[in-house]
Structures are given as C-alpha cells and as structure tokens.
Amino acid sequence: MSFFEKSSKVGLAPPSIGRQTPRRYGLWAALLAVILLTAVIRFRLLEVPLERDEGEYAYAGQLILQGIPPYAQVYNMKMPGIYAAYALILAVFGQTHSGIHMGLLVINAATVLLMFLLVKRLFGPLAGVTAAATFALLSLGQSVQGIFANAEHFVILPALGGILLVLRAVDDSTSLIIDPERSRRVDFQRRLSLLAGAVLLGLAFLMKQHGAAFTVFAGLYLFLCELRRRPFNWKPFVTSGVLFLVGALLPFAVTCLVLWWAGVFEKFWFWTFDYAREYVSAKPFLAGLKTLRIHTSRIFSSSISLWILLYAFSNAATSTKSLLSSVIKIPILGKDYNMAKGLKLLGKVYKLH
C-alpha cells in the first residue's frame, strides 16, 4: 500500500451507504459549478489583447499551419510543443486573439477536472473539489498572469494527467488478485497506464523545459514504490523503469526526428539547449532563488484571504490535519511551480497577423 493510499484512509469515517449517493452527486455538481463559473469568467475575457509570449506562440503556430517548421523563421528558447499546441488551437478556434483565449478556456477546464481527479484519488472527493476550486481561482490571478495562454497552462495539463496515470499504475501494482487471467489483464492495464502517463509527462517537457520537474518527481515516486514492494522482484522493477523511460523520452525523440526531417534540428538544439543554457547560467543560482522567493511571496500575498478561508473551511469539515494538507499543498505545488518564473526566458515579441 502506497503512502498516498494510506493518507486517503485518514479522516472522517465514511458516511452510511444511503447518504453516499446524494453526497457524491452534490460534489460532482459543485465541481461542475466551479468549471462553469470559471468558464464564464474566462469567456468575458476572450477579447483581452495578446500578451508578449502569446503573440510569439501565435506567430509560430501560424507558420506551422502554413507548412513552415519552428526555428526556420522564428528563433527562441521555447520548446516546440507550445508552438504545436498553438497551431492546433488556431486551427480549431480560429486565428484570432479570442480564438486563442477560447482554447485556453478549454485547457483550463480540463486542468481543473484533472486536479479534482488527482486529489480525489489521493485524499477523497471533498478535498478534490476544494483543490479544483482553489486551482481554478488561482489560475485567474493577475499576479500569475492567469488570463493569458502562457506555456505554464500547457505544462500543467499533461503533467497532471501523467501523474494521475502513474499513481493508478502504482496502486494497481499493490492489488492482490488470485485469478491468473484477471491478474494478467490488470498487469497489462497497469503497464499501459504507466506508459501513457510517462508519455504525457514527456509532452509536459515539450511545452517548456521546466516540465521536466514533473517527470523527475513521477519517476522518483515510481522508483521508491517499486523498491519498497514486498516481495521484491527484479522483473517488474526493471519493466516499470524501462516503460517509464521509454514513454517519457518518446515525445522528445519523435519531435527530434520530425525537426531533423524538416531540416531545422541544429537550430532547434542550439536555441533550446545551447543558447538557453548559456542564458540561464548568466544569472547566479542564489540570485535566481531570491527572485523565486519574491515571486512566491507575491503569489501568496495576492490571495491571502483565500488561504484563511480554506483553513477555516478545512477545520469545520474535519478534525484531522490530513485534509487540510491535501487541500492546500496540492494547489500550492501546482501553482508555485507554474508561475514562479524567476529565471524566465527572454522572448521576442511577435504580433498575430
């Protein structure tokens, strides 16, 4: 049994069977209300002009739709995944600033849903709804430029999906199944979940280099869980590791192959790795930590009333501390990583034609 699985069992005693169905429907209704309310707010902001990075991504996305690969006429330190994502949004919602923000509306709604599913799996449905609502509110904040379709939104979506699938694979590996046929079926589903989760985490990295942090986290968690498995068996340990590595590297490998075929691989590598490494190393590490602290403090101070409200709500909902930690820590981890950009890369401004 994993740590998260144990944590999910701490809290209030489960309600009676007769009360479970109305409560479950009520929580799903609350989640739907959160998503709809957030969508209404974002819908009213569709006409907001493009921010600097949005213009750059949109221009690169337009070029892709015209058959021009990234790094052929647009040069930047950003990974090509965000350009491909913008090309998809422009193709679906139209090549306008409102179309881009409509795509962000859909992506944000999907991210809120994944936040709910992830926290629900870890700590229960009440914590899941609260975490989803908190994320939805924070993702609209001015301090984090939440109304703009920056790369962080595109990192969080596949990262949450990847972590959720990896957790599912880990939980399935601890299940004791006597029936051999069912055991093989569950093992196949577990491996498929692990591979799919790793692919999603690899896509998070393609959106922005910082997405690698989620891959490292999921990989370490998988490694520790497999290492503590009893009885320990080398075969599933190695199999899980290989599947995770292959899935995480697959999107990057396919991208490199496509860019090589398009004749821009050398430019891609120079801008996203060589030049980016030199650019980031120009700022001392301690200075970067100081900037990180300033941005984190600004994020917290801009929504201090929210944290007070969550504390009061959590104490009223349960007498244990596990729910409080689940409600607050999960959104904090997501948004702090998402928006604390102390060493943000410098981008050239492009306007959408």
Legacy VTK file of the C-alpha trace (Angstrom):
# vtk DataFile Version 3.0
C-alpha trace
ASCII
DATASET POLYDATA
POINTS 353 float
0.000 0.000 0.000
1.484 3.334 -1.070
1.888 6.390 1.118
-0.847 8.239 -0.755
-3.166 5.270 -0.455
-2.640 5.256 3.311
-3.181 9.003 3.504
-6.517 8.693 1.733
-7.784 6.485 4.547
-7.152 9.109 7.231
-10.076 11.374 8.046
-13.747 11.161 8.857
-15.495 7.843 8.946
-17.319 7.093 5.690
-20.988 8.043 5.690
-23.702 5.461 5.539
-24.496 3.889 2.192
-27.798 5.726 1.947
-26.070 9.078 2.219
-23.204 8.352 -0.172
-25.124 8.798 -3.426
-26.595 12.279 -2.701
-23.255 13.481 -1.374
-21.406 12.142 -4.425
-23.831 13.861 -6.775
-23.522 17.030 -4.738
-19.727 17.043 -5.043
-19.884 16.437 -8.787
-22.419 19.257 -9.063
-20.060 21.505 -7.108
-17.204 20.610 -9.464
-19.387 21.338 -12.490
-20.348 24.695 -10.965
-16.664 25.544 -10.459
-15.811 24.704 -14.068
-18.802 26.624 -15.457
-18.165 29.681 -13.296
-14.520 29.756 -14.321
-15.529 29.344 -17.968
-17.975 32.251 -17.716
-15.261 34.490 -16.284
-12.799 33.495 -18.966
-15.447 33.883 -21.668
-15.826 37.537 -20.674
-12.058 37.939 -21.111
-11.803 36.490 -24.613
-11.205 39.907 -26.174
-8.207 40.735 -23.981
-5.244 41.645 -26.246
-2.451 39.157 -26.626
0.387 39.229 -24.122
4.011 39.172 -25.327
4.540 35.416 -25.233
1.083 34.754 -26.667
1.997 36.771 -29.744
5.193 34.803 -30.199
3.441 31.445 -29.858
0.633 32.522 -32.173
3.013 33.632 -34.894
4.943 30.367 -34.715
1.640 28.469 -34.749
0.562 30.343 -37.871
3.815 29.413 -39.599
3.265 25.750 -38.735
-0.191 25.902 -40.318
1.499 27.336 -43.415
3.912 24.406 -43.519
6.905 26.247 -42.048
8.503 24.369 -39.128
9.598 26.051 -35.883
13.106 27.555 -35.817
13.034 28.105 -39.575
11.796 31.708 -39.372
11.102 32.044 -35.618
14.007 31.713 -33.206
13.502 31.370 -29.475
14.499 29.310 -26.446
10.994 27.867 -26.040
10.324 24.203 -26.747
8.406 23.368 -29.947
5.473 21.740 -28.147
3.912 25.080 -27.271
4.080 26.135 -30.919
2.340 22.928 -31.997
-0.314 23.426 -29.313
-0.985 26.960 -30.551
-1.201 25.712 -34.135
-3.890 23.257 -33.024
-5.803 25.979 -31.170
-5.619 28.326 -34.159
-6.841 25.563 -36.464
-9.791 24.707 -34.199
-10.866 28.080 -32.772
-9.657 30.469 -35.472
-6.602 32.637 -35.945
-7.676 35.458 -33.649
-6.829 36.550 -30.130
-10.287 35.489 -28.960
-9.768 32.054 -30.516
-6.541 31.648 -28.554
-8.273 32.546 -25.304
-11.137 30.190 -26.136
-8.560 27.427 -26.405
-7.188 28.480 -23.019
-10.709 28.254 -21.589
-10.960 24.620 -22.693
-7.462 23.762 -21.452
-8.107 25.360 -18.073
-11.401 23.489 -17.660
-9.653 20.192 -18.429
-6.888 21.046 -15.945
-9.430 21.801 -13.205
-11.048 18.424 -13.853
-7.698 16.621 -13.672
-6.846 18.454 -10.441
-10.102 17.149 -8.970
-9.449 13.569 -10.112
-5.879 13.601 -8.813
-6.670 14.976 -5.350
-9.816 12.852 -5.134
-7.710 9.755 -5.708
-5.241 10.827 -3.031
-7.422 12.309 -0.315
-11.097 11.928 -1.189
-13.816 13.792 -3.139
-14.253 16.729 -0.726
-10.556 17.582 -0.911
-10.715 17.101 -4.685
-13.499 19.638 -5.157
-11.788 22.126 -2.854
-8.437 21.737 -4.598
-10.084 22.110 -8.023
-11.896 25.266 -6.922
-8.696 26.667 -5.443
-6.753 25.955 -8.607
-9.477 27.468 -10.782
-9.458 30.650 -8.710
-5.675 30.959 -8.547
-5.325 30.305 -12.274
-7.272 33.519 -12.892
-4.995 35.619 -10.699
-3.359 38.742 -12.036
-0.174 38.011 -10.081
0.372 34.871 -12.169
-0.918 36.307 -15.476
-3.541 33.591 -15.418
-5.792 35.086 -18.072
-3.098 34.694 -20.733
-2.369 31.451 -22.581
1.228 31.191 -21.417
3.195 27.960 -21.609
2.589 27.067 -17.945
-1.067 26.245 -18.662
0.079 23.788 -21.328
2.630 22.213 -18.977
0.229 21.626 -16.089
-2.437 19.849 -18.172
-0.362 16.863 -19.402
1.662 16.820 -16.171
-1.427 16.284 -14.016
-2.721 13.640 -16.404
0.635 11.881 -16.377
0.943 11.877 -12.593
-2.626 10.599 -12.264
-1.923 7.660 -14.579
1.367 6.844 -12.833
-0.422 6.811 -9.472
-3.026 4.492 -10.932
-0.309 2.162 -12.186
1.393 2.137 -8.772
-1.879 1.435 -6.956
-2.727 -1.406 -9.344
0.672 -2.975 -8.686
-0.206 -3.334 -4.993
-3.502 -5.107 -5.686
-3.663 -8.771 -4.729
-5.503 -10.782 -7.392
-5.780 -14.542 -7.167
-7.367 -15.252 -10.556
-4.453 -15.635 -13.062
-6.421 -14.391 -16.081
-7.629 -11.295 -14.281
-4.157 -10.761 -12.872
-2.683 -10.699 -16.389
-5.368 -8.273 -17.545
-4.754 -5.938 -14.617
-0.998 -6.130 -15.183
-1.448 -5.201 -18.844
-3.686 -2.259 -17.892
-1.129 -1.177 -15.313
1.681 -1.184 -17.862
-0.494 0.697 -20.344
-1.344 3.328 -17.699
2.316 3.689 -16.799
3.369 4.083 -20.430
0.587 6.576 -21.193
1.381 8.567 -18.050
5.046 8.751 -18.975
4.156 9.941 -22.491
2.025 12.733 -21.033
4.883 13.763 -18.741
7.147 13.816 -21.789
4.650 16.123 -23.511
4.802 18.455 -20.493
8.541 18.817 -21.088
7.931 19.585 -24.764
5.750 22.531 -23.743
8.512 24.071 -21.651
11.820 22.823 -20.272
10.579 23.288 -16.708
8.098 20.460 -17.278
10.973 18.039 -16.673
10.473 18.643 -12.932
7.172 16.744 -13.057
8.819 13.853 -14.908
11.590 13.625 -12.317
9.049 13.690 -9.484
6.911 10.927 -11.008
9.984 8.847 -11.834
11.332 9.072 -8.277
7.941 8.198 -6.828
7.649 5.177 -9.112
11.209 4.096 -8.251
10.627 4.303 -4.486
7.291 2.490 -4.672
8.737 -0.336 -6.741
11.784 -0.548 -4.478
9.616 -0.921 -1.358
7.379 -3.523 -2.925
7.209 -6.789 -0.994
8.105 -9.343 -2.034
10.648 -7.534 -4.175
11.005 -8.814 -7.735
13.585 -7.543 -10.193
11.489 -8.258 -13.287
8.557 -5.858 -12.591
11.046 -3.358 -11.149
13.072 -3.236 -14.368
9.977 -3.454 -16.576
8.362 -0.460 -14.874
11.547 1.574 -15.145
12.010 0.793 -18.830
8.375 1.568 -19.648
8.566 4.883 -17.833
11.816 5.924 -19.514
10.609 4.903 -22.969
7.306 6.739 -22.524
8.921 9.885 -21.147
11.512 10.051 -23.940
9.169 9.079 -26.785
7.613 12.551 -27.419
11.032 14.193 -27.405
12.511 11.544 -29.692
9.647 11.863 -32.187
9.956 15.657 -32.093
13.697 15.489 -32.788
13.047 13.139 -35.695
10.403 15.445 -37.186
12.624 18.529 -36.813
15.553 16.657 -38.335
13.359 15.654 -41.276
12.290 19.310 -41.634
15.952 20.395 -41.677
15.866 22.561 -38.539
17.224 20.178 -35.891
20.535 22.010 -35.464
18.770 25.340 -34.955
16.320 23.720 -32.551
19.120 22.253 -30.442
21.099 25.485 -30.426
18.219 27.681 -29.293
16.539 25.359 -26.799
19.633 23.815 -25.199
22.956 25.507 -26.024
21.805 29.122 -26.012
19.251 28.544 -23.255
21.932 27.019 -21.008
24.230 29.991 -21.513
21.385 32.437 -20.953
20.262 30.871 -17.687
23.807 30.431 -16.359
24.403 34.165 -16.794
22.342 34.713 -13.647
23.788 33.295 -10.402
21.877 30.487 -8.752
21.422 32.392 -5.481
20.019 35.356 -7.396
17.537 33.028 -9.037
16.445 31.696 -5.629
15.962 35.252 -4.393
13.748 36.050 -7.388
11.835 32.824 -6.798
11.183 33.856 -3.200
9.943 37.282 -4.302
7.539 35.809 -6.870
6.273 33.172 -4.425
5.651 35.816 -1.762
3.764 37.912 -4.291
1.555 34.955 -5.225
0.680 34.212 -1.601
0.101 37.825 -0.616
-2.240 38.373 -3.562
-4.620 35.681 -2.272
-4.094 35.641 1.495
-7.839 35.758 2.128
-8.215 32.520 0.159
-5.776 30.669 2.417
-7.603 31.926 5.533
-10.929 30.797 4.081
-9.517 27.365 3.223
-8.124 26.973 6.732
-11.476 27.793 8.294
-13.346 25.515 5.903
-10.975 22.607 6.486
-11.240 22.870 10.263
-15.020 22.926 10.007
-15.098 19.934 7.665
-12.806 17.604 9.594
-10.909 17.364 12.831
-7.878 15.768 11.196
-4.983 17.562 9.572
-4.714 15.312 6.555
-7.487 17.042 4.621
-6.046 20.477 5.337
-2.681 19.455 3.973
-4.288 17.882 0.906
-6.445 20.906 0.171
-3.651 23.430 0.455
-0.463 21.653 -0.569
-1.606 20.241 -3.907
-2.717 23.592 -5.386
0.344 25.310 -3.940
2.700 22.829 -5.570
0.986 23.210 -8.911
0.748 26.991 -8.935
4.105 27.728 -7.310
5.861 25.702 -9.953
3.555 27.022 -12.612
4.102 30.689 -12.011
7.289 31.220 -10.001
9.398 32.110 -13.023
12.483 33.702 -11.507
14.639 32.824 -14.496
12.091 33.433 -17.211
13.464 33.168 -20.729
13.592 36.257 -22.892
11.283 36.121 -25.922
10.960 38.289 -28.986
7.573 39.912 -29.496
5.559 38.781 -32.491
2.081 40.019 -33.344
-0.682 37.867 -34.753
-1.450 38.743 -38.379
LINES 1 354
353 0 1 2 3 4 5 6 7 8 9 10 11 12 13 14 15 16 17 18 19 20 21 22 23 24 25 26 27 28 29 30 31 32 33 34 35 36 37 38 39 40 41 42 43 44 45 46 47 48 49 50 51 52 53 54 55 56 57 58 59 60 61 62 63 64 65 66 67 68 69 70 71 72 73 74 75 76 77 78 79 80 81 82 83 84 85 86 87 88 89 90 91 92 93 94 95 96 97 98 99 100 101 102 103 104 105 106 107 108 109 110 111 112 113 114 115 116 117 118 119 120 121 122 123 124 125 126 127 128 129 130 131 132 133 134 135 136 137 138 139 140 141 142 143 144 145 146 147 148 149 150 151 152 153 154 155 156 157 158 159 160 161 162 163 164 165 166 167 168 169 170 171 172 173 174 175 176 177 178 179 180 181 182 183 184 185 186 187 188 189 190 191 192 193 194 195 196 197 198 199 200 201 202 203 204 205 206 207 208 209 210 211 212 213 214 215 216 217 218 219 220 221 222 223 224 225 226 227 228 229 230 231 232 233 234 235 236 237 238 239 240 241 242 243 244 245 246 247 248 249 250 251 252 253 254 255 256 257 258 259 260 261 262 263 264 265 266 267 268 269 270 271 272 273 274 275 276 277 278 279 280 281 282 283 284 285 286 287 288 289 290 291 292 293 294 295 296 297 298 299 300 301 302 303 304 305 306 307 308 309 310 311 312 313 314 315 316 317 318 319 320 321 322 323 324 325 326 327 328 329 330 331 332 333 334 335 336 337 338 339 340 341 342 343 344 345 346 347 348 349 350 351 352
